[in-house]
Amino acid sequence: MIRPVLEITRLQVSYAGNLALDLSSLTVAAGEMVGVVGANGAGKSTLVNAVAGWSRGMPRVAGEICLDGACINARAAHQRVRAGVVLVPEGRVAFGQMSVEDNLSTAFAAPSGQGRRVYSRNEIYALFPRLKERCRHLGRHLSGGERQMLGIGRALMMGPRALLLDEPSIGLAPKMVAQVLETLRALARTGLAILLVEQNVRAAIDVVDRLVLLERGRKVLEGPALEVGDDPRIAEAYLGATVA
């Protein structure tokens, strides 16, 4: 049996004694794109932040997070990045006072090998031609979609084994949402393990392999995306469908 790239077991995250996430298990294999959906406050961002070892607060984290079979619980956020766990956070994904080119130049370059592909700046420009066109523009002058492309590009230059994304579609026009998510789908086809947190269920369900529904910090549904999309809990609450 092939071991998943990312394995999460009995993960619990608490803030000031309040349990924000209680996840029994979740895996992401090489070449797989797993979507995590749910309402605001369901624990989606808490999940990817815990895996990345980063948080705005001071959470208490219990459970086990493994990358390629090695437990990374005790590692700091920067050590997890060097190991291959790379998060593209919601919102601020670019340095506003730096050009696109300089933003990409500041990305930590991981060593290649061990299943890690480190993208060059030219490869990022090939993946996102719009960034090439805007290479001299400051980060603060980019559109929301361009900033999201830049954030993903910076992450790819760090050679991720597991790429985590927190709400990449927020604030983007529908056409840009489709472009960003289809690019992520293409990256998964190259063998990259992707964990996508997304509130836009309708967009996510078209590109992910598996869908996980969180409610109040707990997993209540998981399965192949197209099958899970027919479940009343998804269809009525997130897709606007009426289930007989």
Secondary structure, DSSP 4 states (H G I P E B T S, - for coil): -PPPSEEEEEEEEEETTEEEEEEEEEEE-TT-EEEEE-STTSSHHHHHHHHHT--SS--EEEEEEEETTEE-TTS-HHHHHHHTEEEE-SS--S-TTSBHHHHHHTS--PPPBTTB----HHHHHHH-HHHHHTTTSBGGGS-HHHHHHHHHHHHHTT--SEEEEE-TTTT--HHHHHHHHHHHHHHHHTT-EEEEE-S-HHHHTTT-SEEEEEETTEEEEEEEHHHHTTSHHHHHHHS-PPP-
